[in-house]
């Protein structure tokens, strides 16, 4: 069964956030770190993974990504802090 991730990247100052979706979180975060992820993440140096959610259904993942992209910045920060209170960079194994 395929798995899908919604993830949030930020910069070292935690001032700008990027929300994306992928079926391979390691590959996708590596692409962002190599400036091959997106123009937006390259422009604002968004390389630190600070949050992710796992889904088994692609439609649910897409729906959640759209929902989070419409959230206010404060709401996103509060969501991140539920699992990552210090907004630390996460590592994926």
Secondary structure per residue as TSV (DSSP state, phi and psi in degrees):
chain	resnum	aa	ss	phi	psi
A	1	X	-	360.0	131.7
A	2	X	-	-72.9	149.5
A	3	X	-	-121.3	148.7
A	4	X	E	-129.3	142.9
A	5	X	E	-119.1	136.9
A	6	X	E	-101.0	132.6
A	7	X	E	-137.6	157.6
A	8	X	E	-125.9	126.8
A	9	X	E	-109.6	155.5
A	10	X	E	-147.9	176.0
A	11	X	-	-95.1	179.5
A	12	X	T	-67.5	-20.9
A	13	X	T	-92.3	-5.8
A	14	X	S	60.9	38.2
A	15	X	-	-104.0	-23.9
A	16	X	-	-128.4	142.2
A	17	X	E	-127.1	146.2
A	18	X	E	-127.7	131.8
A	19	X	E	-112.4	130.4
A	20	X	E	-140.4	174.9
A	21	X	E	-135.2	143.3
A	22	X	E	-156.6	164.3
A	23	X	S	-104.0	0.7
A	24	X	-	-143.2	93.3
A	25	X	H	-65.4	-39.3
A	26	X	H	-61.0	-49.2
A	27	X	H	-61.4	-45.6
A	28	X	H	-67.3	-41.5
A	29	X	H	-67.8	-34.1
A	30	X	H	-62.9	-40.9
A	31	X	H	-61.5	-44.2
A	32	X	H	-62.0	-42.0
A	33	X	H	-65.8	-26.6
A	34	X	T	-93.7	13.5
A	35	X	T	60.5	29.3
A	36	X	-	-114.7	8.0
A	37	X	S	-79.2	-57.9
A	38	X	-	-162.5	160.2
A	39	X	H	-63.3	-41.7
A	40	X	H	-61.1	-47.2
A	41	X	H	-67.9	-33.8
A	42	X	H	-68.5	-44.5
A	43	X	H	-60.2	-41.2
A	44	X	T	-103.5	10.3
A	45	X	T	53.6	50.5
A	46	X	-	-91.8	96.9
A	47	X	-	-124.9	-9.4
A	48	X	E	-94.3	115.7
A	49	X	E	-77.1	122.2
A	50	X	E	-123.1	-6.0
A	51	X	E	-162.6	145.1
A	52	X	E	-156.8	155.9
A	53	X	E	-128.8	147.8
A	54	X	E	-110.8	135.5
A	55	X	E	-132.4	149.2
A	56	X	S	-100.0	-6.9
A	57	X	-	-122.3	123.4
A	58	X	H	-64.4	-36.0
A	59	X	H	-66.0	-38.6
A	60	X	H	-66.1	-39.8
A	61	X	H	-64.3	-44.7
A	62	X	H	-62.6	-43.2
A	63	X	H	-61.3	-43.7
A	64	X	H	-66.6	-40.4
A	65	X	H	-59.8	-46.7
A	66	X	H	-61.6	-41.2
A	67	X	H	-60.5	-50.0
A	68	X	H	-65.0	-34.6
A	69	X	H	-65.6	-21.3
A	70	X	T	-92.1	-3.4
A	71	X	S	-76.3	154.2
A	72	X	-	-72.0	155.0
A	73	X	H	-55.7	-43.7
A	74	X	H	-60.0	-40.5
A	75	X	H	-63.3	-41.4
A	76	X	H	-62.9	-44.2
A	77	X	H	-62.2	-42.8
A	78	X	H	-62.7	-39.1
A	79	X	H	-62.6	-48.1
A	80	X	H	-58.2	-42.4
A	81	X	H	-67.4	-15.4
A	82	X	H	-66.0	-29.2
A	83	X	H	-119.4	-15.2
A	84	X	-	-139.7	72.9
A	85	X	T	-59.6	-26.6
A	86	X	T	-100.5	7.9
A	87	X	-	53.3	42.7
A	88	X	-	-78.6	152.4
A	89	X	-	-69.5	128.9
A	90	X	-	-93.0	150.8
A	91	X	-	-115.2	143.0
A	92	X	-	-110.0	134.5
A	93	X	-	-95.2	360.0
